[in-house]
Amino acid sequence: MTTNLIVRNVDPAVARALKQAAAAHGRSAEAEHREILRAVLCQPSRRSFKDVLAAMPDVGTDEDFNARPR
């Protein structure tokens, strides 16, 4: 089931930004609006510390982080 959503009194700058983002992603402003709502509202509100650590890029080796004598 889908629902129609009407948003009134949108600031012109916000509408322009939506249209620009839609064009950059190759979709309509309406499709961009749906994607923004889905991405923001359908994701868990907080990531766990474990998820944050797991998302960090693998850079270097443990030796790269050893303290160096002064």
Predicted model as a PDB file, atoms N, CA, C, CB and O in Angstrom, pLDDT in the B-factor column:
MODEL        1                                                                  
ATOM      1  N   MET A   1       0.846  -1.176   0.000  1.00 87.00           N  
ATOM      2  CA  MET A   1       0.000   0.000   0.000  1.00 87.00           C  
ATOM      3  C   MET A   1       0.894   1.243   0.000  1.00 87.00           C  
ATOM      4  CB  MET A   1      -0.964  -0.004   1.226  1.00 87.00           C  
ATOM      5  O   MET A   1       1.879   1.298   0.736  1.00 87.00           O  
ATOM      6  N   THR A   2       0.565   2.210  -0.797  1.00 87.00           N  
ATOM      7  CA  THR A   2       1.293   3.476  -0.819  1.00 87.00           C  
ATOM      8  C   THR A   2       0.377   4.590  -0.366  1.00 87.00           C  
ATOM      9  CB  THR A   2       1.854   3.773  -2.224  1.00 87.00           C  
ATOM     10  O   THR A   2      -0.848   4.473  -0.409  1.00 87.00           O  
ATOM     11  N   THR A   3       0.986   5.657   0.062  1.00 90.00           N  
ATOM     12  CA  THR A   3       0.248   6.813   0.548  1.00 90.00           C  
ATOM     13  C   THR A   3       0.747   8.048  -0.173  1.00 90.00           C  
ATOM     14  CB  THR A   3       0.394   6.972   2.081  1.00 90.00           C  
ATOM     15  O   THR A   3       1.945   8.189  -0.418  1.00 90.00           O  
ATOM     16  N   ASN A   4      -0.158   8.933  -0.509  1.00 93.00           N  
ATOM     17  CA  ASN A   4       0.231  10.207  -1.103  1.00 93.00           C  
ATOM     18  C   ASN A   4       0.546  11.191   0.009  1.00 93.00           C  
ATOM     19  CB  ASN A   4      -0.884  10.761  -2.031  1.00 93.00           C  
ATOM     20  O   ASN A   4      -0.108  11.205   1.052  1.00 93.00           O  
ATOM     21  N   LEU A   5       1.554  12.008  -0.231  1.00 89.00           N  
ATOM     22  CA  LEU A   5       1.992  12.984   0.748  1.00 89.00           C  
ATOM     23  C   LEU A   5       2.133  14.327   0.047  1.00 89.00           C  
ATOM     24  CB  LEU A   5       3.330  12.554   1.420  1.00 89.00           C  
ATOM     25  O   LEU A   5       2.810  14.428  -0.976  1.00 89.00           O  
ATOM     26  N   ILE A   6       1.509  15.339   0.582  1.00 92.00           N  
ATOM     27  CA  ILE A   6       1.596  16.688   0.032  1.00 92.00           C  
ATOM     28  C   ILE A   6       2.346  17.551   1.041  1.00 92.00           C  
ATOM     29  CB  ILE A   6       0.170  17.280  -0.278  1.00 92.00           C  
ATOM     30  O   ILE A   6       2.023  17.569   2.229  1.00 92.00           O  
ATOM     31  N   VAL A   7       3.344  18.256   0.549  1.00 92.00           N  
ATOM     32  CA  VAL A   7       4.127  19.142   1.414  1.00 92.00           C  
ATOM     33  C   VAL A   7       3.907  20.565   0.922  1.00 92.00           C  
ATOM     34  CB  VAL A   7       5.663  18.763   1.407  1.00 92.00           C  
ATOM     35  O   VAL A   7       4.224  20.890  -0.222  1.00 92.00           O  
ATOM     36  N   ARG A   8       3.369  21.402   1.782  1.00 94.00           N  
ATOM     37  CA  ARG A   8       3.072  22.785   1.409  1.00 94.00           C  
ATOM     38  C   ARG A   8       4.085  23.725   2.054  1.00 94.00           C  
ATOM     39  CB  ARG A   8       1.631  23.170   1.827  1.00 94.00           C  
ATOM     40  O   ARG A   8       4.783  23.369   3.004  1.00 94.00           O  
ATOM     41  N   ASN A   9       4.140  24.938   1.504  1.00 95.00           N  
ATOM     42  CA  ASN A   9       4.958  26.023   2.056  1.00 95.00           C  
ATOM     43  C   ASN A   9       6.441  25.653   2.155  1.00 95.00           C  
ATOM     44  CB  ASN A   9       4.440  26.411   3.429  1.00 95.00           C  
ATOM     45  O   ASN A   9       7.102  25.955   3.149  1.00 95.00           O  
ATOM     46  N   VAL A  10       6.944  25.003   1.123  1.00 94.00           N  
ATOM     47  CA  VAL A  10       8.363  24.653   1.083  1.00 94.00           C  
ATOM     48  C   VAL A  10       9.144  25.880   0.638  1.00 94.00           C  
ATOM     49  CB  VAL A  10       8.627  23.442   0.126  1.00 94.00           C  
ATOM     50  O   VAL A  10       8.785  26.537  -0.340  1.00 94.00           O  
ATOM     51  N   ASP A  11      10.209  26.181   1.361  1.00 94.00           N  
ATOM     52  CA  ASP A  11      11.068  27.309   1.019  1.00 94.00           C  
ATOM     53  C   ASP A  11      11.612  27.108  -0.398  1.00 94.00           C  
ATOM     54  CB  ASP A  11      12.233  27.457   2.049  1.00 94.00           C  
ATOM     55  O   ASP A  11      12.041  26.006  -0.741  1.00 94.00           O  
ATOM     56  N   PRO A  12      11.600  28.157  -1.225  1.00 94.00           N  
ATOM     57  CA  PRO A  12      12.095  28.025  -2.600  1.00 94.00           C  
ATOM     58  C   PRO A  12      13.528  27.493  -2.682  1.00 94.00           C  
ATOM     59  CB  PRO A  12      12.022  29.362  -3.295  1.00 94.00           C  
ATOM     60  O   PRO A  12      13.854  26.765  -3.619  1.00 94.00           O  
ATOM     61  N   ALA A  13      14.373  27.836  -1.738  1.00 94.00           N  
ATOM     62  CA  ALA A  13      15.750  27.334  -1.755  1.00 94.00           C  
ATOM     63  C   ALA A  13      15.775  25.825  -1.541  1.00 94.00           C  
ATOM     64  CB  ALA A  13      16.595  28.038  -0.678  1.00 94.00           C  
ATOM     65  O   ALA A  13      16.596  25.125  -2.133  1.00 94.00           O  
ATOM     66  N   VAL A  14      14.876  25.323  -0.692  1.00 95.00           N  
ATOM     67  CA  VAL A  14      14.794  23.883  -0.446  1.00 95.00           C  
ATOM     68  C   VAL A  14      14.293  23.175  -1.703  1.00 95.00           C  
ATOM     69  CB  VAL A  14      13.862  23.580   0.760  1.00 95.00           C  
ATOM     70  O   VAL A  14      14.809  22.119  -2.069  1.00 95.00           O  
ATOM     71  N   ALA A  15      13.304  23.743  -2.355  1.00 95.00           N  
ATOM     72  CA  ALA A  15      12.774  23.155  -3.588  1.00 95.00           C  
ATOM     73  C   ALA A  15      13.851  23.110  -4.676  1.00 95.00           C  
ATOM     74  CB  ALA A  15      11.548  23.956  -4.083  1.00 95.00           C  
ATOM     75  O   ALA A  15      13.967  22.121  -5.401  1.00 95.00           O  
ATOM     76  N   ARG A  16      14.637  24.184  -4.786  1.00 95.00           N  
ATOM     77  CA  ARG A  16      15.734  24.208  -5.764  1.00 95.00           C  
ATOM     78  C   ARG A  16      16.770  23.128  -5.439  1.00 95.00           C  
ATOM     79  CB  ARG A  16      16.407  25.604  -5.790  1.00 95.00           C  
ATOM     80  O   ARG A  16      17.234  22.414  -6.327  1.00 95.00           O  
ATOM     81  N   ALA A  17      17.122  23.021  -4.169  1.00 95.00           N  
ATOM     82  CA  ALA A  17      18.102  22.015  -3.763  1.00 95.00           C  
ATOM     83  C   ALA A  17      17.592  20.608  -4.055  1.00 95.00           C  
ATOM     84  CB  ALA A  17      18.430  22.159  -2.272  1.00 95.00           C  
ATOM     85  O   ALA A  17      18.359  19.745  -4.480  1.00 95.00           O  
ATOM     86  N   LEU A  18      16.307  20.375  -3.829  1.00 95.00           N  
ATOM     87  CA  LEU A  18      15.711  19.077  -4.130  1.00 95.00           C  
ATOM     88  C   LEU A  18      15.805  18.778  -5.615  1.00 95.00           C  
ATOM     89  CB  LEU A  18      14.251  19.033  -3.673  1.00 95.00           C  
ATOM     90  O   LEU A  18      16.180  17.671  -6.003  1.00 95.00           O  
ATOM     91  N   LYS A  19      15.472  19.744  -6.443  1.00 96.00           N  
ATOM     92  CA  LYS A  19      15.539  19.556  -7.900  1.00 96.00           C  
ATOM     93  C   LYS A  19      16.970  19.319  -8.360  1.00 96.00           C  
ATOM     94  CB  LYS A  19      14.955  20.773  -8.625  1.00 96.00           C  
ATOM     95  O   LYS A  19      17.204  18.495  -9.244  1.00 96.00           O  
ATOM     96  N   GLN A  20      17.924  20.025  -7.776  1.00 96.00           N  
ATOM     97  CA  GLN A  20      19.331  19.833  -8.146  1.00 96.00           C  
ATOM     98  C   GLN A  20      19.817  18.447  -7.739  1.00 96.00           C  
ATOM     99  CB  GLN A  20      20.211  20.912  -7.495  1.00 96.00           C  
ATOM    100  O   GLN A  20      20.516  17.781  -8.503  1.00 96.00           O  
ATOM    101  N   ALA A  21      19.449  18.017  -6.540  1.00 95.00           N  
ATOM    102  CA  ALA A  21      19.837  16.678  -6.088  1.00 95.00           C  
ATOM    103  C   ALA A  21      19.206  15.607  -6.974  1.00 95.00           C  
ATOM    104  CB  ALA A  21      19.427  16.462  -4.618  1.00 95.00           C  
ATOM    105  O   ALA A  21      19.845  14.612  -7.314  1.00 95.00           O  
ATOM    106  N   ALA A  22      17.950  15.822  -7.339  1.00 96.00           N  
ATOM    107  CA  ALA A  22      17.258  14.865  -8.211  1.00 96.00           C  
ATOM    108  C   ALA A  22      17.964  14.764  -9.558  1.00 96.00           C  
ATOM    109  CB  ALA A  22      15.783  15.278  -8.413  1.00 96.00           C  
ATOM    110  O   ALA A  22      18.182  13.666 -10.070  1.00 96.00           O  
ATOM    111  N   ALA A  23      18.316  15.893 -10.120  1.00 97.00           N  
ATOM    112  CA  ALA A  23      19.008  15.893 -11.411  1.00 97.00           C  
ATOM    113  C   ALA A  23      20.356  15.189 -11.295  1.00 97.00           C  
ATOM    114  CB  ALA A  23      19.201  17.335 -11.923  1.00 97.00           C  
ATOM    115  O   ALA A  23      20.750  14.443 -12.192  1.00 97.00           O  
ATOM    116  N   ALA A  24      21.057  15.423 -10.200  1.00 96.00           N  
ATOM    117  CA  ALA A  24      22.357  14.795 -10.001  1.00 96.00           C  
ATOM    118  C   ALA A  24      22.244  13.283  -9.880  1.00 96.00           C  
ATOM    119  CB  ALA A  24      23.025  15.360  -8.767  1.00 96.00           C  
ATOM    120  O   ALA A  24      23.171  12.557 -10.239  1.00 96.00           O  
ATOM    121  N   HIS A  25      21.112  12.807  -9.376  1.00 95.00           N  
ATOM    122  CA  HIS A  25      20.905  11.374  -9.210  1.00 95.00           C  
ATOM    123  C   HIS A  25      20.095  10.756 -10.344  1.00 95.00           C  
ATOM    124  CB  HIS A  25      20.219  11.109  -7.899  1.00 95.00           C  
ATOM    125  O   HIS A  25      19.797   9.561 -10.320  1.00 95.00           O  
ATOM    126  N   GLY A  26      19.741  11.562 -11.327  1.00 97.00           N  
ATOM    127  CA  GLY A  26      19.022  11.052 -12.492  1.00 97.00           C  
ATOM    128  C   GLY A  26      17.606  10.595 -12.205  1.00 97.00           C  
ATOM    129  O   GLY A  26      17.132   9.616 -12.781  1.00 97.00           O  
ATOM    130  N   ARG A  27      16.931  11.307 -11.312  1.00 97.00           N  
ATOM    131  CA  ARG A  27      15.544  10.946 -11.024  1.00 97.00           C  
ATOM    132  C   ARG A  27      14.702  12.202 -10.889  1.00 97.00           C  
ATOM    133  CB  ARG A  27      15.450  10.095  -9.742  1.00 97.00           C  
ATOM    134  O   ARG A  27      15.226  13.315 -10.855  1.00 97.00           O  
ATOM    135  N   SER A  28      13.404  12.014 -10.812  1.00 96.00           N  
ATOM    136  CA  SER A  28      12.489  13.145 -10.665  1.00 96.00           C  
ATOM    137  C   SER A  28      12.605  13.717  -9.258  1.00 96.00           C  
ATOM    138  CB  SER A  28      11.029  12.718 -10.962  1.00 96.00           C  
ATOM    139  O   SER A  28      13.113  13.062  -8.347  1.00 96.00           O  
ATOM    140  N   ALA A  29      12.128  14.945  -9.093  1.00 95.00           N  
ATOM    141  CA  ALA A  29      12.122  15.562  -7.759  1.00 95.00           C  
ATOM    142  C   ALA A  29      11.259  14.736  -6.816  1.00 95.00           C  
ATOM    143  CB  ALA A  29      11.605  17.026  -7.825  1.00 95.00           C  
ATOM    144  O   ALA A  29      11.585  14.602  -5.636  1.00 95.00           O  
ATOM    145  N   GLU A  30      10.175  14.189  -7.317  1.00 95.00           N  
ATOM    146  CA  GLU A  30       9.302  13.361  -6.487  1.00 95.00           C  
ATOM    147  C   GLU A  30      10.018  12.094  -6.028  1.00 95.00           C  
ATOM    148  CB  GLU A  30       8.027  12.997  -7.255  1.00 95.00           C  
ATOM    149  O   GLU A  30       9.926  11.711  -4.862  1.00 95.00           O  
ATOM    150  N   ALA A  31      10.729  11.448  -6.945  1.00 96.00           N  
ATOM    151  CA  ALA A  31      11.484  10.248  -6.587  1.00 96.00           C  
ATOM    152  C   ALA A  31      12.607  10.592  -5.610  1.00 96.00           C  
ATOM    153  CB  ALA A  31      12.060   9.576  -7.847  1.00 96.00           C  
ATOM    154  O   ALA A  31      12.885   9.821  -4.691  1.00 96.00           O  
ATOM    155  N   GLU A  32      13.248  11.732  -5.801  1.00 95.00           N  
ATOM    156  CA  GLU A  32      14.300  12.166  -4.879  1.00 95.00           C  
ATOM    157  C   GLU A  32      13.728  12.402  -3.482  1.00 95.00           C  
ATOM    158  CB  GLU A  32      14.980  13.448  -5.401  1.00 95.00           C  
ATOM    159  O   GLU A  32      14.330  12.029  -2.475  1.00 95.00           O  
ATOM    160  N   HIS A  33      12.565  13.025  -3.446  1.00 95.00           N  
ATOM    161  CA  HIS A  33      11.884  13.283  -2.174  1.00 95.00           C  
ATOM    162  C   HIS A  33      11.598  11.963  -1.455  1.00 95.00           C  
ATOM    163  CB  HIS A  33      10.566  14.069  -2.406  1.00 95.00           C  
ATOM    164  O   HIS A  33      11.839  11.844  -0.254  1.00 95.00           O  
ATOM    165  N   ARG A  34      11.092  10.985  -2.180  1.00 94.00           N  
ATOM    166  CA  ARG A  34      10.814   9.667  -1.586  1.00 94.00           C  
ATOM    167  C   ARG A  34      12.088   9.032  -1.045  1.00 94.00           C  
ATOM    168  CB  ARG A  34      10.162   8.734  -2.624  1.00 94.00           C  
ATOM    169  O   ARG A  34      12.096   8.463   0.047  1.00 94.00           O  
ATOM    170  N   GLU A  35      13.171   9.135  -1.825  1.00 94.00           N  
ATOM    171  CA  GLU A  35      14.436   8.528  -1.402  1.00 94.00           C  
ATOM    172  C   GLU A  35      14.989   9.205  -0.154  1.00 94.00           C  
ATOM    173  CB  GLU A  35      15.463   8.601  -2.532  1.00 94.00           C  
ATOM    174  O   GLU A  35      15.491   8.531   0.746  1.00 94.00           O  
ATOM    175  N   ILE A  36      14.900  10.528  -0.091  1.00 93.00           N  
ATOM    176  CA  ILE A  36      15.366  11.258   1.092  1.00 93.00           C  
ATOM    177  C   ILE A  36      14.561  10.835   2.317  1.00 93.00           C  
ATOM    178  CB  ILE A  36      15.253  12.788   0.874  1.00 93.00           C  
ATOM    179  O   ILE A  36      15.135  10.562   3.371  1.00 93.00           O  
ATOM    180  N   LEU A  37      13.249  10.781   2.188  1.00 92.00           N  
ATOM    181  CA  LEU A  37      12.408  10.366   3.307  1.00 92.00           C  
ATOM    182  C   LEU A  37      12.735   8.940   3.743  1.00 92.00           C  
ATOM    183  CB  LEU A  37      10.927  10.474   2.929  1.00 92.00           C  
ATOM    184  O   LEU A  37      12.853   8.661   4.936  1.00 92.00           O  
ATOM    185  N   ARG A  38      12.882   8.040   2.769  1.00 90.00           N  
ATOM    186  CA  ARG A  38      13.205   6.651   3.094  1.00 90.00           C  
ATOM    187  C   ARG A  38      14.554   6.559   3.795  1.00 90.00           C  
ATOM    188  CB  ARG A  38      13.210   5.788   1.825  1.00 90.00           C  
ATOM    189  O   ARG A  38      14.677   5.882   4.816  1.00 90.00           O  
ATOM    190  N   ALA A  39      15.571   7.237   3.254  1.00 87.00           N  
ATOM    191  CA  ALA A  39      16.920   7.156   3.818  1.00 87.00           C  
ATOM    192  C   ALA A  39      16.980   7.700   5.237  1.00 87.00           C  
ATOM    193  CB  ALA A  39      17.898   7.912   2.942  1.00 87.00           C  
ATOM    194  O   ALA A  39      17.682   7.153   6.088  1.00 87.00           O  
ATOM    195  N   VAL A  40      16.253   8.766   5.489  1.00 84.00           N  
ATOM    196  CA  VAL A  40      16.311   9.389   6.812  1.00 84.00           C  
ATOM    197  C   VAL A  40      15.415   8.684   7.826  1.00 84.00           C  
ATOM    198  CB  VAL A  40      15.916  10.850   6.714  1.00 84.00           C  
ATOM    199  O   VAL A  40      15.813   8.486   8.975  1.00 84.00           O  
ATOM    200  N   LEU A  41      14.234   8.311   7.417  1.00 86.00           N  
ATOM    201  CA  LEU A  41      13.252   7.816   8.378  1.00 86.00           C  
ATOM    202  C   LEU A  41      13.236   6.301   8.547  1.00 86.00           C  
ATOM    203  CB  LEU A  41      11.904   8.267   7.970  1.00 86.00           C  
ATOM    204  O   LEU A  41      12.742   5.807   9.561  1.00 86.00           O  
ATOM    205  N   CYS A  42      13.753   5.566   7.598  1.00 85.00           N  
ATOM    206  CA  CYS A  42      13.675   4.108   7.681  1.00 85.00           C  
ATOM    207  C   CYS A  42      14.984   3.473   8.118  1.00 85.00           C  
ATOM    208  CB  CYS A  42      13.263   3.540   6.351  1.00 85.00           C  
ATOM    209  O   CYS A  42      15.104   2.249   8.085  1.00 85.00           O  
ATOM    210  N   GLN A  43      15.948   4.248   8.517  1.00 76.00           N  
ATOM    211  CA  GLN A  43      17.214   3.733   9.022  1.00 76.00           C  
ATOM    212  C   GLN A  43      17.181   3.752  10.543  1.00 76.00           C  
ATOM    213  CB  GLN A  43      18.413   4.563   8.482  1.00 76.00           C  
ATOM    214  O   GLN A  43      16.477   4.566  11.141  1.00 76.00           O  
ATOM    215  N   PRO A  44      17.935   2.862  11.168  1.00 68.00           N  
ATOM    216  CA  PRO A  44      18.020   2.931  12.627  1.00 68.00           C  
ATOM    217  C   PRO A  44      18.530   4.315  13.034  1.00 68.00           C  
ATOM    218  CB  PRO A  44      18.951   1.809  13.188  1.00 68.00           C  
ATOM    219  O   PRO A  44      19.408   4.872  12.374  1.00 68.00           O  
ATOM    220  N   SER A  45      17.992   4.859  14.099  1.00 69.00           N  
ATOM    221  CA  SER A  45      18.340   6.220  14.478  1.00 69.00           C  
ATOM    222  C   SER A  45      19.760   6.330  15.009  1.00 69.00           C  
ATOM    223  CB  SER A  45      17.374   6.728  15.511  1.00 69.00           C  
ATOM    224  O   SER A  45      20.375   7.391  14.904  1.00 69.00           O  
ATOM    225  N   ARG A  46      20.292   5.254  15.576  1.00 77.00           N  
ATOM    226  CA  ARG A  46      21.649   5.295  16.108  1.00 77.00           C  
ATOM    227  C   ARG A  46      22.379   4.027  15.723  1.00 77.00           C  
ATOM    228  CB  ARG A  46      21.641   5.473  17.638  1.00 77.00           C  
ATOM    229  O   ARG A  46      21.829   2.926  15.761  1.00 77.00           O  
ATOM    230  N   ARG A  47      23.634   4.214  15.352  1.00 78.00           N  
ATOM    231  CA  ARG A  47      24.468   3.046  15.092  1.00 78.00           C  
ATOM    232  C   ARG A  47      25.170   2.669  16.395  1.00 78.00           C  
ATOM    233  CB  ARG A  47      25.506   3.326  13.944  1.00 78.00           C  
ATOM    234  O   ARG A  47      25.483   3.522  17.225  1.00 78.00           O  
ATOM    235  N   SER A  48      25.401   1.398  16.543  1.00 84.00           N  
ATOM    236  CA  SER A  48      26.113   0.957  17.733  1.00 84.00           C  
ATOM    237  C   SER A  48      27.589   1.295  17.595  1.00 84.00           C  
ATOM    238  CB  SER A  48      25.917  -0.558  17.964  1.00 84.00           C  
ATOM    239  O   SER A  48      28.082   1.533  16.492  1.00 84.00           O  
ATOM    240  N   PHE A  49      28.279   1.315  18.703  1.00 88.00           N  
ATOM    241  CA  PHE A  49      29.719   1.564  18.685  1.00 88.00           C  
ATOM    242  C   PHE A  49      30.412   0.501  17.835  1.00 88.00           C  
ATOM    243  CB  PHE A  49      30.296   1.573  20.127  1.00 88.00           C  
ATOM    244  O   PHE A  49      31.359   0.799  17.108  1.00 88.00           O  
ATOM    245  N   LYS A  50      29.940  -0.721  17.930  1.00 89.00           N  
ATOM    246  CA  LYS A  50      30.495  -1.817  17.132  1.00 89.00           C  
ATOM    247  C   LYS A  50      30.338  -1.528  15.639  1.00 89.00           C  
ATOM    248  CB  LYS A  50      29.806  -3.150  17.492  1.00 89.00           C  
ATOM    249  O   LYS A  50      31.270  -1.755  14.867  1.00 89.00           O  
ATOM    250  N   ASP A  51      29.164  -1.028  15.222  1.00 86.00           N  
ATOM    251  CA  ASP A  51      28.933  -0.700  13.812  1.00 86.00           C  
ATOM    252  C   ASP A  51      29.839   0.431  13.347  1.00 86.00           C  
ATOM    253  CB  ASP A  51      27.470  -0.318  13.588  1.00 86.00           C  
ATOM    254  O   ASP A  51      30.361   0.397  12.233  1.00 86.00           O  
ATOM    255  N   VAL A  52      30.025   1.436  14.203  1.00 85.00           N  
ATOM    256  CA  VAL A  52      30.909   2.550  13.847  1.00 85.00           C  
ATOM    257  C   VAL A  52      32.328   2.041  13.656  1.00 85.00           C  
ATOM    258  CB  VAL A  52      30.873   3.653  14.931  1.00 85.00           C  
ATOM    259  O   VAL A  52      32.981   2.389  12.672  1.00 85.00           O  
ATOM    260  N   LEU A  53      32.811   1.227  14.577  1.00 88.00           N  
ATOM    261  CA  LEU A  53      34.166   0.682  14.449  1.00 88.00           C  
ATOM    262  C   LEU A  53      34.293  -0.195  13.202  1.00 88.00           C  
ATOM    263  CB  LEU A  53      34.536  -0.128  15.703  1.00 88.00           C  
ATOM    264  O   LEU A  53      35.296  -0.126  12.492  1.00 88.00           O  
ATOM    265  N   ALA A  54      33.296  -1.004  12.943  1.00 89.00           N  
ATOM    266  CA  ALA A  54      33.340  -1.893  11.782  1.00 89.00           C  
ATOM    267  C   ALA A  54      33.339  -1.117  10.467  1.00 89.00           C  
ATOM    268  CB  ALA A  54      32.158  -2.852  11.815  1.00 89.00           C  
ATOM    269  O   ALA A  54      33.850  -1.610   9.460  1.00 89.00           O  
ATOM    270  N   ALA A  55      32.776   0.080  10.463  1.00 88.00           N  
ATOM    271  CA  ALA A  55      32.709   0.890   9.245  1.00 88.00           C  
ATOM    272  C   ALA A  55      34.000   1.661   8.971  1.00 88.00           C  
ATOM    273  CB  ALA A  55      31.555   1.861   9.342  1.00 88.00           C  
ATOM    274  O   ALA A  55      34.171   2.238   7.897  1.00 88.00           O  
ATOM    275  N   MET A  56      34.903   1.666   9.946  1.00 86.00           N  
ATOM    276  CA  MET A  56      36.155   2.396   9.757  1.00 86.00           C  
ATOM    277  C   MET A  56      37.007   1.681   8.710  1.00 86.00           C  
ATOM    278  CB  MET A  56      36.931   2.527  11.100  1.00 86.00           C  
ATOM    279  O   MET A  56      37.044   0.451   8.671  1.00 86.00           O  
ATOM    280  N   PRO A  57      37.687   2.448   7.865  1.00 84.00           N  
ATOM    281  CA  PRO A  57      38.527   1.822   6.835  1.00 84.00           C  
ATOM    282  C   PRO A  57      39.740   1.140   7.468  1.00 84.00           C  
ATOM    283  CB  PRO A  57      38.989   2.875   5.798  1.00 84.00           C  
ATOM    284  O   PRO A  57      40.230   1.562   8.516  1.00 84.00           O  
ATOM    285  N   ASP A  58      40.204   0.102   6.828  1.00 81.00           N  
ATOM    286  CA  ASP A  58      41.376  -0.623   7.287  1.00 81.00           C  
ATOM    287  C   ASP A  58      42.606   0.113   6.763  1.00 81.00           C  
ATOM    288  CB  ASP A  58      41.353  -2.121   6.808  1.00 81.00           C  
ATOM    289  O   ASP A  58      42.920   0.035   5.576  1.00 81.00           O  
ATOM    290  N   VAL A  59      43.292   0.820   7.636  1.00 77.00           N  
ATOM    291  CA  VAL A  59      44.464   1.601   7.213  1.00 77.00           C  
ATOM    292  C   VAL A  59      45.684   1.179   8.016  1.00 77.00           C  
ATOM    293  CB  VAL A  59      44.210   3.122   7.383  1.00 77.00           C  
ATOM    294  O   VAL A  59      45.678   1.245   9.245  1.00 77.00           O  
ATOM    295  N   GLY A  60      46.706   0.755   7.337  1.00 74.00           N  
ATOM    296  CA  GLY A  60      47.957   0.435   7.998  1.00 74.00           C  
ATOM    297  C   GLY A  60      47.898  -0.837   8.815  1.00 74.00           C  
ATOM    298  O   GLY A  60      46.978  -1.647   8.702  1.00 74.00           O  
ATOM    299  N   THR A  61      48.923  -0.980   9.644  1.00 76.00           N  
ATOM    300  CA  THR A  61      49.041  -2.144  10.517  1.00 76.00           C  
ATOM    301  C   THR A  61      49.129  -1.661  11.948  1.00 76.00           C  
ATOM    302  CB  THR A  61      50.277  -3.011  10.146  1.00 76.00           C  
ATOM    303  O   THR A  61      49.261  -0.464  12.201  1.00 76.00           O  
ATOM    304  N   ASP A  62      49.056  -2.584  12.873  1.00 77.00           N  
ATOM    305  CA  ASP A  62      49.133  -2.209  14.282  1.00 77.00           C  
ATOM    306  C   ASP A  62      50.430  -1.469  14.592  1.00 77.00           C  
ATOM    307  CB  ASP A  62      49.016  -3.446  15.165  1.00 77.00           C  
ATOM    308  O   ASP A  62      50.445  -0.555  15.416  1.00 77.00           O  
ATOM    309  N   GLU A  63      51.510  -1.860  13.937  1.00 76.00           N  
ATOM    310  CA  GLU A  63      52.793  -1.216  14.187  1.00 76.00           C  
ATOM    311  C   GLU A  63      52.757   0.275  13.847  1.00 76.00           C  
ATOM    312  CB  GLU A  63      53.886  -1.905  13.384  1.00 76.00           C  
ATOM    313  O   GLU A  63      53.497   1.066  14.433  1.00 76.00           O  
ATOM    314  N   ASP A  64      51.909   0.651  12.915  1.00 72.00           N  
ATOM    315  CA  ASP A  64      51.797   2.062  12.532  1.00 72.00           C  
ATOM    316  C   ASP A  64      51.308   2.926  13.687  1.00 72.00           C  
ATOM    317  CB  ASP A  64      50.855   2.211  11.343  1.00 72.00           C  
ATOM    318  O   ASP A  64      51.497   4.142  13.677  1.00 72.00           O  
ATOM    319  N   PHE A  65      50.684   2.310  14.674  1.00 74.00           N  
ATOM    320  CA  PHE A  65      50.089   3.054  15.768  1.00 74.00           C  
ATOM    321  C   PHE A  65      50.845   2.914  17.079  1.00 74.00           C  
ATOM    322  CB  PHE A  65      48.685   2.615  15.959  1.00 74.00           C  
ATOM    323  O   PHE A  65      50.393   3.409  18.112  1.00 74.00           O  
ATOM    324  N   ASN A  66      51.995   2.242  17.049  1.00 76.00           N  
ATOM    325  CA  ASN A  66      52.805   2.097  18.260  1.00 76.00           C  
ATOM    326  C   ASN A  66      53.361   3.462  18.669  1.00 76.00           C  
ATOM    327  CB  ASN A  66      53.962   1.076  18.035  1.00 76.00           C  
ATOM    328  O   ASN A  66      53.711   4.280  17.819  1.00 76.00           O  
ATOM    329  N   ALA A  67      53.436   3.697  19.985  1.00 74.00           N  
ATOM    330  CA  ALA A  67      54.013   4.939  20.486  1.00 74.00           C  
ATOM    331  C   ALA A  67      55.510   4.940  20.194  1.00 74.00           C  
ATOM    332  CB  ALA A  67      53.742   5.108  22.011  1.00 74.00           C  
ATOM    333  O   ALA A  67      56.182   3.920  20.345  1.00 74.00           O  
ATOM    334  N   ARG A  68      56.015   6.068  19.784  1.00 73.00           N  
ATOM    335  CA  ARG A  68      57.441   6.208  19.485  1.00 73.00           C  
ATOM    336  C   ARG A  68      58.126   6.902  20.649  1.00 73.00           C  
ATOM    337  CB  ARG A  68      57.666   7.000  18.165  1.00 73.00           C  
ATOM    338  O   ARG A  68      57.585   7.856  21.210  1.00 73.00           O  
ATOM    339  N   PRO A  69      59.310   6.432  21.017  1.00 67.00           N  
ATOM    340  CA  PRO A  69      60.028   7.107  22.099  1.00 67.00           C  
ATOM    341  C   PRO A  69      60.402   8.529  21.708  1.00 67.00           C  
ATOM    342  CB  PRO A  69      61.284   6.322  22.476  1.00 67.00           C  
ATOM    343  O   PRO A  69      60.635   8.820  20.535  1.00 67.00           O  
ATOM    344  N   ARG A  70      60.457   9.414  22.701  1.00 63.00           N  
ATOM    345  CA  ARG A  70      60.781  10.811  22.423  1.00 63.00           C  
ATOM    346  C   ARG A  70      62.240  11.037  22.396  1.00 63.00           C  
ATOM    347  CB  ARG A  70      60.162  11.714  23.426  1.00 63.00           C  
ATOM    348  O   ARG A  70      62.687  12.163  22.174  1.00 63.00           O  
TER     349      ARG A  70                                                      
ENDMDL                                                                          
END                                                                             
